[in-house]
Amino acid sequence: MDVGNIQDLVKRYFENKDFITNEESTKMALIVPFIRYLGYDPNSPKEVRLEYSAEFTQGDGKKSPDRIDFAIFDKTGAKALMIIEAKPLGTDLQSRSPQLARYIAQMPYLRFGIMTDGCRFLFYGDLESPNQMDSKPFFSFSLDDPKGDWEAIGKELAKFSRDAFNADTLITEAENARYRQAMIERLSKALKEPADHPKFLSWLVGGGVYKGTKTKGVLKRLGKVAKEAIYPALGRVMSEEFIEKIKEGMVRSWDGTSDEPKTESDETASVEASDADIPPEDEPQTGIVTTAEEIKFLETVKAICAKAGVAPDDLLSKDTTNYFNVSYLKPTRWFVRLFGDKRRQCITTLVPLEKAKALCEGYEVDTPPPGFGVSRIYIESVAQTWALQSVIMRSLEILKSPKQTPEEG
């Protein structure tokens, strides 16, 4: 499953959610397409069995038949890979998960179960004990998440596809993900308040850092010193390139300089910059490498604008050491910029701050440094550009109205 499949599911959800009234419509509108995108054929009972009937042993030893909404089998049709239990849109899925636990407990080789209402998908496994479902899902996502990283979610779902499914590998990766998250949470707490974590503090001041007796008073003092040492230590870990980008941004913010000239006047303001903003074609731009993410950003913006009748060839791009421009008709007439800092990605537009906040609900929006735009929207990845199509199109509209200032937009 790729990012395009996920985005199609998101589109299907928003187009149909108001008309989905029961479990059956949830299955047909959202869950069956989800299964198909994983590479399984919902019309082939060898691979996908609807209302799969199985017998489960009750507490008194008696066997009782039960039905599973979807059971997905391997290529031979003999071994169940995972099951999907569907519920009506809006159901509290966590409270209904015991159904999956019963199936996983009594179906040989079954390691995975999915609870879904068509919008939210909870993936459960038996990571802690074989054939005993964990109390919490190891992976989940929601189609109505405004900050959904669809590219990352697509990569994760691809592991459950027909061609890639490997239960042992999936179990190992799921365990690693759980361990990783636990480590992140534990390390974050220790870094924020080292004095509250005696073992971490003892390790930190060991190795010859403090050779005296570690009394309660000494540890309290060293806890304060450790807290002061955290940020300088993290600074050393960051790459020199990343630090240089931060410094460059600070300098521009402090002195108000920019690589684009001022607009002509308030009344006939145009966001078009002068040709001085564009280096001569025969002048090499050293140190600039257009990344795959920047190319993907350009393609996404073109696809968004194409829906409004803008020809892809009318959109141009310009890469700099600090940002990636997308412009209209002329390289100087930009309307959206990508700042590709891997730690804090963002895009800037010509849309006024309050209007941008209204169009980007669920995202952090603020004012960028002078010369970089009118509004700045923070993103987790370029894949979220699709969710910002409203603000991108509004920025283009402002650009195409030369007598309209951004504030009037």
NORJO-V609256 format. One record per residue. SS is DSSP state (hx for helix, st for strand, lp for the rest). PHI is phi in radians with two decimals (999 if undefined). OMEGA is omega in radians with two decimals (999 if undefined). Layout:
ss=SS phi=PHI omega=OMEGA
ss=SS phi=PHI omega=OMEGA
This chain:
ss=lp phi=999 omega=-3.13
ss=lp phi=-1.89 omega=-3.08
ss=hx phi=-1.10 omega=3.11
ss=hx phi=-1.11 omega=3.11
ss=hx phi=-1.12 omega=3.14
ss=hx phi=-1.10 omega=-3.14
ss=hx phi=-1.12 omega=3.08
ss=hx phi=-1.17 omega=3.09
ss=hx phi=-1.10 omega=3.11
ss=hx phi=-1.05 omega=3.13
ss=hx phi=-1.10 omega=3.13
ss=hx phi=-1.07 omega=-3.12
ss=hx phi=-1.09 omega=-3.08
ss=hx phi=-1.20 omega=3.13
ss=hx phi=-1.32 omega=-3.00
ss=hx phi=-2.04 omega=-3.00
ss=hx phi=-1.02 omega=-3.12
ss=hx phi=-1.27 omega=-3.09
ss=hx phi=-1.92 omega=3.11
ss=lp phi=-1.51 omega=-3.01
ss=lp phi=-2.00 omega=-3.12
ss=lp phi=-2.67 omega=-3.08
ss=hx phi=-1.14 omega=-3.11
ss=hx phi=-1.14 omega=3.12
ss=hx phi=-1.20 omega=3.05
ss=hx phi=-1.09 omega=-3.14
ss=hx phi=-1.06 omega=-3.03
ss=hx phi=-1.21 omega=-3.04
ss=hx phi=-1.41 omega=-2.98
ss=hx phi=-2.21 omega=-3.02
ss=hx phi=-1.38 omega=3.09
ss=hx phi=-1.07 omega=3.05
ss=hx phi=-1.05 omega=3.10
ss=hx phi=-1.05 omega=3.12
ss=hx phi=-1.10 omega=-3.14
ss=hx phi=-1.11 omega=3.14
ss=hx phi=-1.17 omega=3.06
ss=lp phi=-1.34 omega=3.08
ss=lp phi=1.72 omega=3.13
ss=lp phi=-1.68 omega=-3.10
ss=lp phi=-1.69 omega=-3.13
ss=lp phi=-1.09 omega=-3.13
ss=lp phi=-1.59 omega=3.13
ss=lp phi=-1.88 omega=3.14
ss=lp phi=-1.15 omega=3.06
ss=lp phi=-1.19 omega=-3.10
ss=lp phi=-1.77 omega=-3.06
ss=st phi=-2.23 omega=-3.13
ss=st phi=-2.02 omega=3.13
ss=st phi=-1.47 omega=-3.13
ss=st phi=0.88 omega=-3.10
ss=st phi=-1.11 omega=-3.08
ss=st phi=-1.68 omega=3.09
ss=st phi=-2.47 omega=3.13
ss=st phi=-1.70 omega=-3.13
ss=st phi=-2.12 omega=-3.12
ss=st phi=-1.38 omega=3.13
ss=lp phi=-1.44 omega=-3.12
ss=lp phi=-1.08 omega=-3.13
ss=lp phi=-1.53 omega=3.11
ss=lp phi=1.59 omega=3.13
ss=lp phi=-1.33 omega=3.13
ss=st phi=-1.70 omega=-3.11
ss=st phi=-2.27 omega=3.13
ss=st phi=-1.27 omega=3.10
ss=st phi=-2.52 omega=-3.10
ss=st phi=-2.16 omega=3.10
ss=st phi=-1.86 omega=-3.09
ss=st phi=-1.02 omega=3.12
ss=st phi=-2.45 omega=3.02
ss=st phi=-2.10 omega=-3.10
ss=st phi=-1.84 omega=-3.04
ss=st phi=-1.93 omega=3.11
ss=lp phi=-1.27 omega=-3.03
ss=lp phi=-1.13 omega=3.11
ss=lp phi=-1.48 omega=-3.10
ss=lp phi=1.38 omega=-3.06
ss=lp phi=-1.84 omega=-3.00
ss=lp phi=-2.09 omega=3.12
ss=st phi=-1.29 omega=3.13
ss=st phi=-1.58 omega=3.14
ss=st phi=-2.81 omega=3.13
ss=st phi=-2.20 omega=3.13
ss=st phi=-2.22 omega=3.10
ss=st phi=-1.86 omega=-3.08
ss=st phi=-1.71 omega=3.09
ss=lp phi=-2.34 omega=3.11
ss=lp phi=-1.05 omega=-3.14
ss=lp phi=-0.98 omega=3.12
ss=lp phi=1.67 omega=-3.13
ss=lp phi=-1.21 omega=3.02
ss=lp phi=-1.31 omega=-3.01
ss=hx phi=-1.18 omega=-3.09
ss=hx phi=-1.03 omega=-3.10
ss=hx phi=-1.27 omega=-3.12
ss=hx phi=-1.71 omega=-3.09
ss=lp phi=-1.11 omega=3.10
ss=hx phi=-0.97 omega=3.06
ss=hx phi=-1.03 omega=3.12
ss=hx phi=-1.12 omega=-3.12
ss=hx phi=-1.03 omega=3.14
ss=hx phi=-1.15 omega=3.14
ss=hx phi=-1.13 omega=-3.09
ss=hx phi=-1.11 omega=-3.11
ss=hx phi=-1.18 omega=-2.99
ss=hx phi=-2.15 omega=3.07
ss=lp phi=-1.85 omega=-3.11
ss=lp phi=-0.98 omega=3.07
ss=lp phi=1.26 omega=-3.13
ss=lp phi=-1.36 omega=-3.07
ss=lp phi=-2.05 omega=-3.02
ss=st phi=-2.34 omega=3.06
ss=st phi=-2.47 omega=-3.12
ss=st phi=-2.12 omega=2.99
ss=st phi=-1.82 omega=-3.12
ss=st phi=-2.63 omega=2.99
ss=lp phi=-1.96 omega=3.14
ss=lp phi=1.62 omega=3.10
ss=lp phi=-1.85 omega=3.11
ss=st phi=-1.73 omega=-3.13
ss=st phi=-2.22 omega=3.12
ss=st phi=-1.93 omega=-3.12
ss=st phi=-1.78 omega=3.13
ss=st phi=-1.93 omega=3.07
ss=st phi=-2.53 omega=3.09
ss=lp phi=-2.01 omega=-3.05
ss=lp phi=-1.23 omega=-3.07
ss=lp phi=-1.41 omega=-3.12
ss=st phi=-2.62 omega=-3.11
ss=lp phi=-0.96 omega=3.12
ss=lp phi=1.08 omega=3.04
ss=st phi=-2.28 omega=-3.01
ss=lp phi=-1.12 omega=3.09
ss=lp phi=-1.14 omega=-3.09
ss=lp phi=-1.31 omega=-3.13
ss=lp phi=-2.12 omega=3.09
ss=lp phi=-1.20 omega=3.12
ss=lp phi=-1.61 omega=3.12
ss=st phi=-2.73 omega=3.12
ss=st phi=-2.70 omega=3.03
ss=st phi=-2.75 omega=-3.13
ss=st phi=-2.39 omega=-3.10
ss=lp phi=-1.22 omega=3.13
ss=lp phi=-1.75 omega=3.13
ss=lp phi=-1.36 omega=-3.10
ss=lp phi=-1.16 omega=3.13
ss=lp phi=-1.89 omega=-3.10
ss=lp phi=-1.06 omega=3.06
ss=lp phi=-1.56 omega=-3.00
ss=hx phi=-1.11 omega=3.12
ss=hx phi=-1.15 omega=3.12
ss=hx phi=-1.15 omega=3.13
ss=hx phi=-1.12 omega=3.11
ss=hx phi=-1.06 omega=3.12
ss=hx phi=-1.13 omega=3.13
ss=hx phi=-1.18 omega=-3.14
ss=hx phi=-1.18 omega=-3.14
ss=hx phi=-1.04 omega=3.13
ss=lp phi=-1.18 omega=3.14
ss=lp phi=-1.71 omega=-3.11
ss=lp phi=-1.27 omega=-3.08
ss=lp phi=-1.03 omega=-3.06
ss=lp phi=-1.45 omega=-3.03
ss=lp phi=-1.91 omega=-3.01
ss=lp phi=-1.02 omega=3.05
ss=lp phi=-2.53 omega=-3.01
ss=hx phi=-1.03 omega=-3.10
ss=hx phi=-1.12 omega=3.13
ss=hx phi=-1.14 omega=3.14
ss=hx phi=-1.11 omega=3.12
ss=hx phi=-1.09 omega=-3.14
ss=hx phi=-1.08 omega=-3.13
ss=hx phi=-1.17 omega=3.11
ss=hx phi=-1.15 omega=3.09
ss=hx phi=-1.11 omega=3.14
ss=hx phi=-1.07 omega=3.13
ss=hx phi=-1.10 omega=3.14
ss=hx phi=-1.16 omega=3.10
ss=hx phi=-1.08 omega=-3.10
ss=hx phi=-1.08 omega=-3.14
ss=hx phi=-1.12 omega=3.12
ss=hx phi=-1.12 omega=3.11
ss=hx phi=-1.15 omega=3.13
ss=hx phi=-1.05 omega=-3.12
ss=hx phi=-1.14 omega=-3.12
ss=hx phi=-1.21 omega=3.14
ss=hx phi=-1.17 omega=3.12
ss=hx phi=-1.05 omega=3.14
ss=hx phi=-1.10 omega=-3.12
ss=hx phi=-1.17 omega=-3.13
ss=hx phi=-1.24 omega=3.14
ss=hx phi=-1.23 omega=-3.11
ss=lp phi=-2.38 omega=-3.10
ss=hx phi=-1.04 omega=-3.12
ss=hx phi=-1.16 omega=3.13
ss=hx phi=-1.44 omega=-3.11
ss=lp phi=-2.23 omega=-3.02
ss=hx phi=-0.95 omega=-3.10
ss=hx phi=-1.16 omega=3.10
ss=hx phi=-1.13 omega=-3.14
ss=hx phi=-1.11 omega=3.14
ss=hx phi=-1.09 omega=3.09
ss=hx phi=-1.15 omega=-3.06
ss=hx phi=-1.13 omega=-3.09
ss=hx phi=-1.63 omega=3.09
ss=lp phi=-1.39 omega=3.11
ss=lp phi=1.11 omega=3.09
ss=lp phi=1.59 omega=3.13
ss=lp phi=-1.13 omega=3.08
ss=lp phi=-2.25 omega=-3.02
ss=lp phi=-1.72 omega=-3.11
ss=lp phi=-1.47 omega=3.12
ss=lp phi=-1.30 omega=-3.08
ss=lp phi=-1.56 omega=3.08
ss=lp phi=-1.35 omega=3.14
ss=hx phi=-1.04 omega=3.13
ss=hx phi=-1.16 omega=3.13
ss=hx phi=-1.12 omega=-3.13
ss=hx phi=-1.11 omega=3.11
ss=hx phi=-1.13 omega=3.12
ss=hx phi=-1.18 omega=-3.13
ss=hx phi=-1.16 omega=3.10
ss=hx phi=-1.10 omega=3.10
ss=hx phi=-1.19 omega=3.12
ss=hx phi=-1.13 omega=-3.14
ss=hx phi=-1.09 omega=3.13
ss=hx phi=-1.08 omega=3.12
ss=hx phi=-1.25 omega=-3.09
ss=hx phi=-1.51 omega=-3.04
ss=hx phi=-1.08 omega=-3.03
ss=hx phi=-1.16 omega=3.04
ss=hx phi=-1.04 omega=3.13
ss=hx phi=-1.14 omega=3.11
ss=hx phi=-1.12 omega=3.12
ss=hx phi=-1.08 omega=3.11
ss=hx phi=-1.20 omega=-3.12
ss=hx phi=-1.24 omega=-3.12
ss=lp phi=-1.12 omega=-3.13
ss=lp phi=-1.20 omega=3.10
ss=hx phi=-1.07 omega=-3.14
ss=hx phi=-1.07 omega=3.14
ss=hx phi=-1.14 omega=3.12
ss=hx phi=-1.09 omega=-3.14
ss=hx phi=-1.09 omega=3.10
ss=hx phi=-1.10 omega=3.11
ss=hx phi=-1.10 omega=-3.14
ss=hx phi=-1.08 omega=-3.14
ss=hx phi=-1.04 omega=3.14
ss=hx phi=-1.10 omega=3.13
ss=hx phi=-1.12 omega=-3.13
ss=hx phi=-1.07 omega=-3.14
ss=hx phi=-1.13 omega=-3.13
ss=hx phi=-1.19 omega=-3.10
ss=hx phi=-1.25 omega=-3.05
ss=hx phi=-1.64 omega=3.07
ss=lp phi=1.24 omega=3.14
ss=lp phi=-1.38 omega=-3.14
ss=lp phi=-2.68 omega=3.12
ss=lp phi=-1.61 omega=3.05
ss=lp phi=-2.30 omega=-3.08
ss=lp phi=-1.28 omega=3.12
ss=lp phi=-1.26 omega=3.07
ss=lp phi=-1.38 omega=-2.98
ss=lp phi=-1.16 omega=3.14
ss=lp phi=-2.79 omega=-3.14
ss=lp phi=-1.18 omega=-3.04
ss=lp phi=-1.33 omega=-3.11
ss=lp phi=-2.05 omega=-3.05
ss=lp phi=-1.10 omega=3.05
ss=lp phi=-2.19 omega=3.14
ss=lp phi=-1.43 omega=3.13
ss=lp phi=-1.33 omega=3.10
ss=lp phi=-1.56 omega=3.14
ss=lp phi=-1.37 omega=-3.13
ss=hx phi=-1.18 omega=3.12
ss=hx phi=-1.16 omega=3.13
ss=hx phi=-1.24 omega=-3.08
ss=lp phi=-1.83 omega=3.12
ss=lp phi=-1.21 omega=3.10
ss=lp phi=-0.98 omega=-3.07
ss=lp phi=-1.09 omega=-3.09
ss=lp phi=-1.56 omega=3.13
ss=lp phi=-1.67 omega=-3.08
ss=lp phi=-1.19 omega=3.08
ss=lp phi=-1.79 omega=-3.07
ss=lp phi=-1.30 omega=3.06
ss=lp phi=1.37 omega=-3.12
ss=lp phi=-1.85 omega=3.11
ss=lp phi=-2.21 omega=3.10
ss=lp phi=-1.33 omega=-3.06
ss=lp phi=-1.49 omega=3.10
ss=hx phi=-1.11 omega=3.12
ss=hx phi=-1.16 omega=3.13
ss=hx phi=-1.17 omega=3.08
ss=hx phi=-1.12 omega=3.12
ss=hx phi=-1.13 omega=3.10
ss=hx phi=-1.08 omega=3.13
ss=hx phi=-1.07 omega=-3.13
ss=hx phi=-1.11 omega=3.14
ss=hx phi=-1.17 omega=3.12
ss=hx phi=-1.08 omega=3.10
ss=hx phi=-1.08 omega=3.14
ss=hx phi=-1.14 omega=3.11
ss=hx phi=-1.12 omega=-3.10
ss=hx phi=-1.23 omega=3.14
ss=hx phi=-1.10 omega=3.12
ss=lp phi=-1.17 omega=3.11
ss=lp phi=-1.77 omega=3.07
ss=lp phi=1.52 omega=3.11
ss=lp phi=-1.48 omega=-3.13
ss=lp phi=-1.17 omega=-3.14
ss=hx phi=-0.96 omega=-3.12
ss=hx phi=-1.21 omega=3.12
ss=hx phi=-1.39 omega=-3.14
ss=st phi=-1.76 omega=-3.10
ss=st phi=-2.03 omega=-3.14
ss=st phi=-2.31 omega=3.08
ss=st phi=-2.53 omega=3.13
ss=st phi=-1.77 omega=3.07
ss=lp phi=-2.25 omega=3.13
ss=lp phi=-1.24 omega=-3.05
ss=lp phi=-1.94 omega=-3.08
ss=lp phi=-2.72 omega=3.14
ss=st phi=-2.12 omega=-3.09
ss=st phi=-1.57 omega=2.86
ss=st phi=-2.15 omega=-3.05
ss=st phi=-2.20 omega=-3.08
ss=st phi=-2.01 omega=3.08
ss=lp phi=1.20 omega=3.11
ss=lp phi=-2.20 omega=-3.12
ss=lp phi=-1.01 omega=-3.12
ss=lp phi=-1.41 omega=-3.04
ss=lp phi=-1.67 omega=-3.08
ss=st phi=-1.40 omega=3.06
ss=st phi=-2.34 omega=3.05
ss=st phi=-2.66 omega=3.14
ss=st phi=-2.25 omega=3.07
ss=st phi=-1.90 omega=3.01
ss=st phi=-1.80 omega=-2.93
ss=lp phi=-1.56 omega=3.06
ss=lp phi=-1.05 omega=-3.04
ss=lp phi=-1.06 omega=-3.09
ss=lp phi=-1.51 omega=-3.09
ss=lp phi=-2.63 omega=-3.12
ss=lp phi=-1.24 omega=3.08
ss=st phi=-2.76 omega=2.99
ss=st phi=-2.19 omega=3.06
ss=st phi=-2.07 omega=-3.11
ss=st phi=-2.38 omega=3.11
ss=lp phi=-1.67 omega=-3.09
ss=lp phi=-1.40 omega=3.10
ss=lp phi=-0.94 omega=-3.00
ss=hx phi=-0.94 omega=-3.06
ss=hx phi=-1.14 omega=3.10
ss=hx phi=-1.15 omega=3.12
ss=hx phi=-1.11 omega=3.11
ss=hx phi=-1.08 omega=-3.14
ss=hx phi=-1.18 omega=-3.12
ss=hx phi=-1.44 omega=-3.06
ss=lp phi=-2.13 omega=-3.13
ss=lp phi=-1.04 omega=-3.13
ss=lp phi=1.68 omega=3.13
ss=lp phi=-1.92 omega=3.05
ss=lp phi=-1.41 omega=-3.10
ss=st phi=-2.25 omega=3.06
ss=st phi=-2.55 omega=-3.13
ss=lp phi=-1.66 omega=-3.14
ss=lp phi=-1.34 omega=3.06
ss=lp phi=-1.03 omega=-3.13
ss=lp phi=-0.93 omega=3.09
ss=lp phi=1.59 omega=-3.08
ss=lp phi=-1.81 omega=3.14
ss=lp phi=2.48 omega=-3.13
ss=lp phi=-1.83 omega=3.12
ss=st phi=-2.41 omega=-3.12
ss=st phi=-2.25 omega=-3.12
ss=st phi=-2.03 omega=-3.13
ss=st phi=-1.50 omega=-3.13
ss=lp phi=-2.29 omega=3.08
ss=lp phi=-1.52 omega=3.12
ss=lp phi=-2.77 omega=3.14
ss=hx phi=-1.08 omega=-3.14
ss=hx phi=-1.04 omega=-3.13
ss=hx phi=-1.39 omega=3.14
ss=hx phi=-0.99 omega=-3.14
ss=hx phi=-1.03 omega=-3.11
ss=hx phi=-1.27 omega=-3.09
ss=hx phi=-1.87 omega=-3.05
ss=hx phi=-1.10 omega=-3.13
ss=hx phi=-1.12 omega=-3.12
ss=hx phi=-1.25 omega=3.10
ss=hx phi=-1.16 omega=3.12
ss=hx phi=-1.16 omega=3.11
ss=hx phi=-1.14 omega=3.12
ss=hx phi=-1.11 omega=3.11
ss=hx phi=-1.15 omega=3.11
ss=hx phi=-1.08 omega=3.12
ss=hx phi=-1.11 omega=3.12
ss=hx phi=-1.07 omega=-3.06
ss=lp phi=-1.40 omega=3.10
ss=lp phi=-1.98 omega=-2.99
ss=lp phi=-1.08 omega=-3.12
ss=lp phi=-1.60 omega=-3.11
ss=lp phi=-1.89 omega=3.10
ss=lp phi=-1.31 omega=3.11
ss=lp phi=-0.96 omega=-3.12
ss=lp phi=-1.14 omega=3.14
ss=lp phi=-1.31 omega=-3.09
ss=lp phi=-1.20 omega=999
